[in-house]
Amino acid sequence: MSKYAVIIEDAGPNLCAYVPDLPGCVSAGYTVEEVTANIHEAIELHIASMIEHGEEVPPPSSQVVLVEVVS
């Protein structure tokens, strides 16, 4: 089992999620729970498609760190 970093951004009326280690793997949803479930499914389908097409699946390598700043 692998764990990929997922970035969730506010996209106006909804949220958008993408996976830095899997270019082109994106999804959207209206809540954090919905976009998380959707990107989970997107990752599985993306990896399955890569395998089906004989492409090498990149291992997770991105790291997410929250940095606190005073504004």
N, CA, C and O atoms as CSV, one atom per row, in Angstrom:
chain,resi,resn,atom,element,x,y,z
A,1,MET,N,N,0.843,-1.167,0.000
A,1,MET,CA,C,0.000,0.000,0.000
A,1,MET,C,C,0.897,1.242,0.000
A,1,MET,O,O,1.891,1.298,0.725
A,2,SER,N,N,0.541,2.222,-0.809
A,2,SER,CA,C,1.290,3.470,-0.897
A,2,SER,C,C,0.426,4.628,-0.425
A,2,SER,O,O,-0.801,4.577,-0.507
A,3,LYS,N,N,1.077,5.668,0.068
A,3,LYS,CA,C,0.381,6.887,0.476
A,3,LYS,C,C,0.936,8.047,-0.336
A,3,LYS,O,O,2.110,8.394,-0.214
A,4,TYR,N,N,0.083,8.647,-1.170
A,4,TYR,CA,C,0.473,9.769,-1.999
A,4,TYR,C,C,0.016,11.077,-1.351
A,4,TYR,O,O,-1.073,11.149,-0.781
A,5,ALA,N,N,0.856,12.108,-1.443
A,5,ALA,CA,C,0.480,13.436,-0.977
A,5,ALA,C,C,-0.603,13.978,-1.905
A,5,ALA,O,O,-0.516,13.848,-3.126
A,6,VAL,N,N,-1.619,14.585,-1.309
A,6,VAL,CA,C,-2.720,15.185,-2.058
A,6,VAL,C,C,-2.834,16.646,-1.634
A,6,VAL,O,O,-2.833,16.955,-0.442
A,7,ILE,N,N,-2.930,17.535,-2.606
A,7,ILE,CA,C,-3.122,18.952,-2.341
A,7,ILE,C,C,-4.582,19.286,-2.633
A,7,ILE,O,O,-5.102,18.965,-3.702
A,8,ILE,N,N,-5.232,19.931,-1.673
A,8,ILE,CA,C,-6.624,20.361,-1.846
A,8,ILE,C,C,-6.637,21.877,-1.848
A,8,ILE,O,O,-6.117,22.514,-0.932
A,9,GLU,N,N,-7.239,22.456,-2.892
A,9,GLU,CA,C,-7.296,23.904,-3.034
A,9,GLU,C,C,-8.738,24.367,-3.187
A,9,GLU,O,O,-9.588,23.642,-3.705
A,10,ASP,N,N,-8.998,25.580,-2.730
A,10,ASP,CA,C,-10.300,26.212,-2.923
A,10,ASP,C,C,-10.387,26.637,-4.387
A,10,ASP,O,O,-9.534,27.380,-4.872
A,11,ALA,N,N,-11.404,26.173,-5.078
A,11,ALA,CA,C,-11.571,26.500,-6.494
A,11,ALA,C,C,-12.855,27.288,-6.731
A,11,ALA,O,O,-13.519,27.114,-7.753
A,12,GLY,N,N,-13.194,28.140,-5.798
A,12,GLY,CA,C,-14.416,28.940,-5.944
A,12,GLY,C,C,-15.607,28.219,-5.365
A,12,GLY,O,O,-15.735,28.106,-4.146
A,13,PRO,N,N,-16.484,27.725,-6.226
A,13,PRO,CA,C,-17.678,27.054,-5.692
A,13,PRO,C,C,-17.417,25.627,-5.187
A,13,PRO,O,O,-18.298,25.006,-4.592
A,14,ASN,N,N,-16.230,25.122,-5.422
A,14,ASN,CA,C,-15.916,23.758,-4.975
A,14,ASN,C,C,-14.445,23.667,-4.575
A,14,ASN,O,O,-13.737,24.673,-4.532
A,15,LEU,N,N,-14.004,22.456,-4.287
A,15,LEU,CA,C,-12.610,22.190,-3.945
A,15,LEU,C,C,-11.996,21.345,-5.053
A,15,LEU,O,O,-12.678,20.535,-5.680
A,16,CYS,N,N,-10.720,21.542,-5.284
A,16,CYS,CA,C,-9.993,20.774,-6.292
A,16,CYS,C,C,-8.838,20.060,-5.597
A,16,CYS,O,O,-8.190,20.635,-4.723
A,17,ALA,N,N,-8.581,18.824,-5.977
A,17,ALA,CA,C,-7.477,18.058,-5.404
A,17,ALA,C,C,-6.596,17.542,-6.530
A,17,ALA,O,O,-7.075,17.185,-7.606
A,18,TYR,N,N,-5.292,17.510,-6.257
A,18,TYR,CA,C,-4.363,16.929,-7.223
A,18,TYR,C,C,-3.236,16.223,-6.487
A,18,TYR,O,O,-2.993,16.460,-5.303
A,19,VAL,N,N,-2.548,15.337,-7.228
A,19,VAL,CA,C,-1.480,14.513,-6.666
A,19,VAL,C,C,-0.181,14.883,-7.362
A,19,VAL,O,O,0.003,14.548,-8.532
A,20,PRO,N,N,0.738,15.578,-6.660
A,20,PRO,CA,C,1.983,16.006,-7.314
A,20,PRO,C,C,2.795,14.875,-7.941
A,20,PRO,O,O,3.460,15.082,-8.955
A,21,ASP,N,N,2.749,13.690,-7.353
A,21,ASP,CA,C,3.537,12.569,-7.872
A,21,ASP,C,C,2.865,11.838,-9.036
A,21,ASP,O,O,3.481,10.979,-9.666
A,22,LEU,N,N,1.606,12.175,-9.321
A,22,LEU,CA,C,0.875,11.538,-10.425
A,22,LEU,C,C,0.301,12.631,-11.324
A,22,LEU,O,O,-0.887,12.941,-11.233
A,23,PRO,N,N,1.127,13.219,-12.189
A,23,PRO,CA,C,0.651,14.301,-13.045
A,23,PRO,C,C,-0.616,13.917,-13.807
A,23,PRO,O,O,-0.706,12.841,-14.398
A,24,GLY,N,N,-1.583,14.820,-13.777
A,24,GLY,CA,C,-2.850,14.578,-14.459
A,24,GLY,C,C,-3.900,13.942,-13.582
A,24,GLY,O,O,-5.048,13.800,-14.001
A,25,CYS,N,N,-3.537,13.559,-12.382
A,25,CYS,CA,C,-4.492,12.935,-11.468
A,25,CYS,C,C,-5.135,14.035,-10.629
A,25,CYS,O,O,-4.531,14.548,-9.688
A,26,VAL,N,N,-6.371,14.388,-10.986
A,26,VAL,CA,C,-7.095,15.473,-10.329
A,26,VAL,C,C,-8.530,15.052,-10.061
A,26,VAL,O,O,-9.047,14.112,-10.663
A,27,SER,N,N,-9.155,15.769,-9.146
A,27,SER,CA,C,-10.568,15.540,-8.867
A,27,SER,C,C,-11.129,16.773,-8.184
A,27,SER,O,O,-10.395,17.707,-7.861
A,28,ALA,N,N,-12.441,16.767,-7.966
A,28,ALA,CA,C,-13.100,17.906,-7.332
A,28,ALA,C,C,-14.235,17.411,-6.454
A,28,ALA,O,O,-14.662,16.261,-6.549
A,29,GLY,N,N,-14.713,18.303,-5.600
A,29,GLY,CA,C,-15.840,17.996,-4.735
A,29,GLY,C,C,-16.244,19.247,-3.990
A,29,GLY,O,O,-15.524,20.245,-4.006
A,30,TYR,N,N,-17.394,19.201,-3.336
A,30,TYR,CA,C,-17.903,20.380,-2.637
A,30,TYR,C,C,-17.514,20.423,-1.167
A,30,TYR,O,O,-17.619,21.473,-0.532
A,31,THR,N,N,-17.067,19.301,-0.618
A,31,THR,CA,C,-16.621,19.256,0.772
A,31,THR,C,C,-15.279,18.536,0.819
A,31,THR,O,O,-14.898,17.853,-0.132
A,32,VAL,N,N,-14.564,18.692,1.930
A,32,VAL,CA,C,-13.288,17.987,2.085
A,32,VAL,C,C,-13.509,16.484,2.010
A,32,VAL,O,O,-12.719,15.761,1.404
A,33,GLU,N,N,-14.588,16.019,2.629
A,33,GLU,CA,C,-14.875,14.583,2.612
A,33,GLU,C,C,-15.143,14.094,1.192
A,33,GLU,O,O,-14.665,13.032,0.794
A,34,GLU,N,N,-15.912,14.874,0.429
A,34,GLU,CA,C,-16.238,14.474,-0.939
A,34,GLU,C,C,-15.011,14.500,-1.840
A,34,GLU,O,O,-14.786,13.557,-2.599
A,35,VAL,N,N,-14.214,15.560,-1.770
A,35,VAL,CA,C,-13.038,15.641,-2.637
A,35,VAL,C,C,-12.008,14.578,-2.246
A,35,VAL,O,O,-11.294,14.064,-3.106
A,36,THR,N,N,-11.928,14.250,-0.960
A,36,THR,CA,C,-11.005,13.201,-0.525
A,36,THR,C,C,-11.423,11.843,-1.074
A,36,THR,O,O,-10.585,11.084,-1.562
A,37,ALA,N,N,-12.707,11.534,-0.998
A,37,ALA,CA,C,-13.200,10.271,-1.557
A,37,ALA,C,C,-12.994,10.238,-3.072
A,37,ALA,O,O,-12.615,9.208,-3.630
A,38,ASN,N,N,-13.244,11.362,-3.727
A,38,ASN,CA,C,-13.100,11.417,-5.183
A,38,ASN,C,C,-11.646,11.266,-5.622
A,38,ASN,O,O,-11.366,10.567,-6.596
A,39,ILE,N,N,-10.710,11.918,-4.912
A,39,ILE,CA,C,-9.301,11.805,-5.319
A,39,ILE,C,C,-8.777,10.407,-5.010
A,39,ILE,O,O,-7.902,9.907,-5.717
A,40,HIS,N,N,-9.292,9.780,-3.980
A,40,HIS,CA,C,-8.897,8.389,-3.675
A,40,HIS,C,C,-9.251,7.491,-4.860
A,40,HIS,O,O,-8.434,6.692,-5.317
A,41,GLU,N,N,-10.477,7.636,-5.344
A,41,GLU,CA,C,-10.912,6.850,-6.502
A,41,GLU,C,C,-10.085,7.222,-7.741
A,41,GLU,O,O,-9.705,6.347,-8.519
A,42,ALA,N,N,-9.808,8.523,-7.923
A,42,ALA,CA,C,-9.031,8.970,-9.080
A,42,ALA,C,C,-7.620,8.377,-9.063
A,42,ALA,O,O,-7.098,7.982,-10.106
A,43,ILE,N,N,-7.005,8.316,-7.878
A,43,ILE,CA,C,-5.662,7.733,-7.765
A,43,ILE,C,C,-5.695,6.261,-8.173
A,43,ILE,O,O,-4.850,5.810,-8.946
A,44,GLU,N,N,-6.663,5.521,-7.660
A,44,GLU,CA,C,-6.759,4.099,-8.009
A,44,GLU,C,C,-6.944,3.909,-9.505
A,44,GLU,O,O,-6.295,3.050,-10.102
A,45,LEU,N,N,-7.825,4.700,-10.124
A,45,LEU,CA,C,-8.062,4.586,-11.566
A,45,LEU,C,C,-6.843,5.032,-12.364
A,45,LEU,O,O,-6.513,4.424,-13.382
A,46,HIS,N,N,-6.180,6.078,-11.916
A,46,HIS,CA,C,-4.994,6.585,-12.600
A,46,HIS,C,C,-3.892,5.528,-12.617
A,46,HIS,O,O,-3.285,5.265,-13.655
A,47,ILE,N,N,-3.642,4.930,-11.458
A,47,ILE,CA,C,-2.606,3.895,-11.364
A,47,ILE,C,C,-2.988,2.671,-12.200
A,47,ILE,O,O,-2.141,2.107,-12.892
A,48,ALA,N,N,-4.246,2.261,-12.141
A,48,ALA,CA,C,-4.703,1.115,-12.940
A,48,ALA,C,C,-4.500,1.382,-14.429
A,48,ALA,O,O,-4.091,0.487,-15.169
A,49,SER,N,N,-4.783,2.603,-14.871
A,49,SER,CA,C,-4.602,2.965,-16.276
A,49,SER,C,C,-3.125,2.949,-16.659
A,49,SER,O,O,-2.769,2.488,-17.743
A,50,MET,N,N,-2.261,3.453,-15.769
A,50,MET,CA,C,-0.830,3.432,-16.052
A,50,MET,C,C,-0.328,2.000,-16.212
A,50,MET,O,O,0.434,1.702,-17.132
A,51,ILE,N,N,-0.754,1.125,-15.322
A,51,ILE,CA,C,-0.344,-0.283,-15.389
A,51,ILE,C,C,-0.852,-0.913,-16.679
A,51,ILE,O,O,-0.119,-1.630,-17.361
A,52,GLU,N,N,-2.118,-0.640,-17.011
A,52,GLU,CA,C,-2.725,-1.200,-18.228
A,52,GLU,C,C,-1.965,-0.768,-19.483
A,52,GLU,O,O,-1.866,-1.527,-20.448
A,53,HIS,N,N,-1.431,0.451,-19.464
A,53,HIS,CA,C,-0.711,0.966,-20.628
A,53,HIS,C,C,0.799,0.725,-20.551
A,53,HIS,O,O,1.560,1.263,-21.355
A,54,GLY,N,N,1.225,-0.082,-19.583
A,54,GLY,CA,C,2.635,-0.439,-19.477
A,54,GLY,C,C,3.525,0.684,-18.982
A,54,GLY,O,O,4.741,0.640,-19.170
A,55,GLU,N,N,2.937,1.691,-18.351
A,55,GLU,CA,C,3.725,2.797,-17.824
A,55,GLU,C,C,4.203,2.468,-16.410
A,55,GLU,O,O,3.546,1.735,-15.670
A,56,GLU,N,N,5.354,3.023,-16.053
A,56,GLU,CA,C,5.882,2.833,-14.711
A,56,GLU,C,C,5.145,3.760,-13.746
A,56,GLU,O,O,5.025,4.958,-14.001
A,57,VAL,N,N,4.660,3.214,-12.655
A,57,VAL,CA,C,3.956,4.005,-11.651
A,57,VAL,C,C,4.998,4.602,-10.708
A,57,VAL,O,O,5.743,3.869,-10.059
A,58,PRO,N,N,5.050,5.939,-10.632
A,58,PRO,CA,C,6.047,6.549,-9.765
A,58,PRO,C,C,5.716,6.324,-8.293
A,58,PRO,O,O,4.555,6.411,-7.896
A,59,PRO,N,N,6.717,6.039,-7.497
A,59,PRO,CA,C,6.463,5.877,-6.066
A,59,PRO,C,C,6.181,7.237,-5.439
A,59,PRO,O,O,6.603,8.264,-5.971
A,60,PRO,N,N,5.475,7.251,-4.320
A,60,PRO,CA,C,5.255,8.527,-3.635
A,60,PRO,C,C,6.581,9.137,-3.206
A,60,PRO,O,O,7.426,8.452,-2.630
A,61,SER,N,N,6.765,10.419,-3.484
A,61,SER,CA,C,8.005,11.074,-3.058
A,61,SER,C,C,7.764,12.471,-2.500
A,61,SER,O,O,8.623,13.015,-1.806
A,62,SER,N,N,6.614,13.055,-2.791
A,62,SER,CA,C,6.316,14.402,-2.298
A,62,SER,C,C,6.004,14.372,-0.812
A,62,SER,O,O,5.448,13.404,-0.292
A,63,GLN,N,N,6.374,15.452,-0.145
A,63,GLN,CA,C,6.071,15.607,1.275
A,63,GLN,C,C,5.286,16.900,1.456
A,63,GLN,O,O,5.502,17.872,0.732
A,64,VAL,N,N,4.389,16.908,2.410
A,64,VAL,CA,C,3.597,18.086,2.719
A,64,VAL,C,C,3.976,18.561,4.110
A,64,VAL,O,O,3.993,17.783,5.064
A,65,VAL,N,N,4.278,19.847,4.211
A,65,VAL,CA,C,4.621,20.454,5.484
A,65,VAL,C,C,3.831,21.747,5.604
A,65,VAL,O,O,3.808,22.547,4.669
A,66,LEU,N,N,3.191,21.958,6.728
A,66,LEU,CA,C,2.505,23.224,6.972
A,66,LEU,C,C,3.466,24.154,7.707
A,66,LEU,O,O,4.038,23.789,8.734
A,67,VAL,N,N,3.634,25.348,7.173
A,67,VAL,CA,C,4.559,26.318,7.751
A,67,VAL,C,C,3.742,27.489,8.294
A,67,VAL,O,O,3.010,28.139,7.548
A,68,GLU,N,N,3.866,27.749,9.568
A,68,GLU,CA,C,3.125,28.834,10.202
A,68,GLU,C,C,3.912,30.142,10.058
A,68,GLU,O,O,5.108,30.194,10.345
A,69,VAL,N,N,3.226,31.187,9.614
A,69,VAL,CA,C,3.846,32.502,9.495
A,69,VAL,C,C,2.961,33.535,10.172
A,69,VAL,O,O,1.749,33.347,10.279
A,70,VAL,N,N,3.554,34.608,10.621
A,70,VAL,CA,C,2.801,35.711,11.224
A,70,VAL,C,C,2.462,36.692,10.113
A,70,VAL,O,O,3.338,37.147,9.378
A,71,SER,N,N,1.181,37.009,10.003
A,71,SER,CA,C,0.808,37.948,8.936
A,71,SER,C,C,0.247,39.225,9.508
A,71,SER,O,O,-0.120,40.129,8.758
